[in-house]
Amino acid sequence: MTKEELLQKLTIVSMNHAGITALDKPIIGTHSLATCLGILLYDEEQKIAIVAHATTGDPNIAMNEVLTIIKENNLEFAKFKYKVFDGYYKEGAEFYHTKEEIVKYIRLNILFNIPFSEEEIPSTALIKNPNLEANEFYFDASTGKFVTSEALALLLENNTITEDVTKPRHR
């Protein structure tokens, strides 16, 4: 896949937001996870993924957006697997117990949910961007596979991802 093909299929979710895949945009992810957390929800049957980028201390902004996406797309009965990814500086999130808050939010607000097993998460699912002190991940809902290393390699061509961690943006 070329960088141009990737960018046509990719949705990058920025801070305090959530996004959903579409048939023509099956790859989704987030970047600039420094003290923030990344959340992946995936329905294997429908091949739909939702990603959120939640800030430490107040993940509700992004998580409320997740619920809005679920309701707007009539996914209340979807069977979501989920994973909450740490940022590069995970101590900040641990201090505020943000990861526990997010898991509790998912369990209370999303009808069918089960965490991904550790065997389903490859070591290359979450990667530190070499240009930033931040983690990122990318997931292909059409295949149910993490494509972080492939996507990051293409995005780093010509410094696509080099912005300051405090200024994430959609591309």
C-alpha positions as CSV (number, residue, x, y, z in Angstrom):
1,M,0.0,0.0,0.0
2,T,1.3,3.5,-0.8
3,K,1.0,6.5,1.5
4,E,-1.7,8.0,-0.7
5,E,-3.7,4.8,-0.6
6,L,-3.3,4.6,3.2
7,L,-4.5,8.3,3.7
8,Q,-7.6,7.5,1.6
9,K,-8.5,4.6,3.9
10,L,-7.4,6.1,7.2
11,T,-9.3,8.0,9.9
12,I,-7.1,9.6,12.6
13,V,-8.9,10.5,15.8
14,S,-7.6,13.6,17.6
15,M,-7.6,14.4,21.3
16,N,-10.9,14.4,23.2
17,H,-12.7,12.9,20.1
18,A,-13.9,9.6,18.8
19,G,-14.3,8.2,15.3
20,I,-15.8,5.2,13.5
21,T,-14.7,3.2,10.4
22,A,-16.6,3.2,7.2
23,L,-16.5,0.7,4.3
24,D,-14.3,3.1,2.3
25,K,-12.2,4.1,5.4
26,P,-11.6,0.8,7.2
27,I,-8.4,1.9,9.0
28,I,-8.6,3.9,12.1
29,G,-6.3,5.0,14.9
30,T,-4.9,7.8,17.0
31,H,-1.5,9.3,17.7
32,S,0.1,11.7,20.2
33,L,-0.8,9.5,23.2
34,A,1.6,11.0,25.7
35,T,-0.4,11.1,29.0
36,C,-3.7,10.4,27.1
37,L,-5.2,7.0,26.5
38,G,-6.4,5.4,23.3
39,I,-9.6,3.3,23.2
40,L,-10.4,0.7,20.6
41,L,-13.9,-0.9,20.3
42,Y,-14.3,-3.5,17.6
43,D,-17.3,-5.6,16.4
44,E,-15.9,-8.6,14.6
45,E,-19.3,-9.6,13.0
46,Q,-20.0,-6.1,11.5
47,K,-16.3,-5.3,10.9
48,I,-16.8,-1.9,12.6
49,A,-14.2,-0.2,14.8
50,I,-14.5,2.9,17.0
51,V,-11.5,4.7,18.4
52,A,-11.4,7.4,21.0
53,H,-8.5,9.6,22.3
54,A,-9.2,10.4,26.0
55,T,-7.4,12.8,28.1
56,T,-6.0,11.9,31.5
57,G,-8.2,13.0,34.4
58,D,-11.3,13.6,32.3
59,P,-12.0,10.9,29.7
60,N,-15.7,11.6,29.6
61,I,-15.5,14.0,26.7
62,A,-14.2,11.3,24.4
63,M,-16.3,8.5,25.9
64,N,-19.5,10.5,25.6
65,E,-18.6,11.0,21.9
66,V,-18.2,7.1,21.7
67,L,-21.8,6.7,23.0
68,T,-23.1,9.3,20.5
69,I,-21.4,7.4,17.6
70,I,-22.9,4.1,18.9
71,K,-26.4,5.6,19.1
72,E,-26.2,7.5,15.8
73,N,-25.2,4.3,14.0
74,N,-27.7,2.0,15.8
75,L,-24.9,-0.1,17.4
76,E,-26.5,-0.5,20.8
77,F,-26.5,-4.3,20.3
78,A,-23.1,-4.6,18.7
79,K,-20.7,-7.0,20.4
80,F,-17.7,-4.9,21.0
81,K,-14.3,-6.1,22.1
82,Y,-12.3,-3.3,23.6
83,K,-8.7,-2.4,24.5
84,V,-7.5,0.7,26.4
85,F,-4.0,1.7,25.4
86,D,-1.6,3.6,27.6
87,G,0.1,6.7,26.5
88,Y,3.9,7.1,26.5
89,Y,3.8,8.6,30.0
90,K,1.4,6.2,31.5
91,E,2.2,7.3,35.0
92,G,0.0,10.4,34.5
93,A,-3.0,8.2,33.7
94,E,-2.3,5.9,36.5
95,F,-2.2,8.8,39.0
96,Y,-5.7,9.8,37.9
97,H,-7.0,6.2,37.6
98,T,-8.1,7.2,34.1
99,K,-7.8,3.7,32.7
100,E,-10.0,2.2,35.4
101,E,-12.6,5.0,34.8
102,I,-12.7,4.2,31.1
103,V,-13.1,0.4,31.6
104,K,-15.9,1.2,34.1
105,Y,-17.5,3.5,31.6
106,I,-17.4,0.9,28.9
107,R,-18.9,-1.8,31.2
108,L,-21.7,0.4,32.4
109,N,-22.6,2.1,29.1
110,I,-21.9,-0.5,26.3
111,L,-24.3,-3.4,26.5
112,F,-22.1,-6.2,25.0
113,N,-18.4,-5.7,25.8
114,I,-15.4,-8.0,26.4
115,P,-11.8,-7.1,26.6
116,F,-9.4,-8.2,23.9
117,S,-7.3,-11.1,25.2
118,E,-3.6,-10.4,25.5
119,E,-2.9,-13.0,22.8
120,E,-5.0,-10.9,20.4
121,I,-2.9,-7.8,20.9
122,P,0.5,-8.1,19.0
123,S,3.5,-6.4,20.5
124,T,3.5,-4.0,17.5
125,A,-0.1,-2.8,18.1
126,L,1.0,0.2,20.1
127,I,4.2,1.9,19.0
128,K,6.1,5.0,20.1
129,N,6.5,7.5,17.3
130,P,10.2,8.1,16.9
131,N,9.6,11.8,16.3
132,L,7.4,12.4,19.4
133,E,7.4,11.2,23.0
134,A,4.0,9.6,22.3
135,N,2.4,6.3,21.4
136,E,0.0,5.6,18.6
137,F,-2.0,2.7,17.1
138,Y,-3.8,1.9,13.9
139,F,-6.4,-0.8,13.3
140,D,-7.9,-2.2,10.1
141,A,-11.6,-3.1,10.8
142,S,-11.9,-5.0,7.5
143,T,-9.3,-7.5,8.6
144,G,-9.5,-7.3,12.4
145,K,-5.8,-6.7,12.5
146,F,-3.5,-4.0,13.9
147,V,-1.6,-2.2,11.2
148,T,0.4,0.2,13.4
149,S,3.9,-0.6,12.1
150,E,2.9,-0.4,8.4
151,A,0.8,2.7,8.9
152,L,3.4,4.5,11.0
153,A,6.2,3.8,8.5
154,L,4.1,5.3,5.7
155,L,2.9,8.3,7.8
156,L,6.5,9.1,8.8
157,E,7.5,9.5,5.1
158,N,8.1,13.2,4.6
159,N,7.3,13.8,8.3
160,T,3.5,13.5,8.1
161,I,3.4,13.1,11.9
162,T,5.7,15.6,13.5
163,E,3.4,18.1,15.2
164,D,3.8,18.9,18.8
165,V,2.1,16.5,21.1
166,T,-0.1,19.3,22.6
167,K,-1.5,20.0,19.1
168,P,-2.9,16.8,17.6
169,R,-5.1,17.3,14.6
170,H,-7.1,15.3,12.0
171,R,-5.3,14.6,8.7
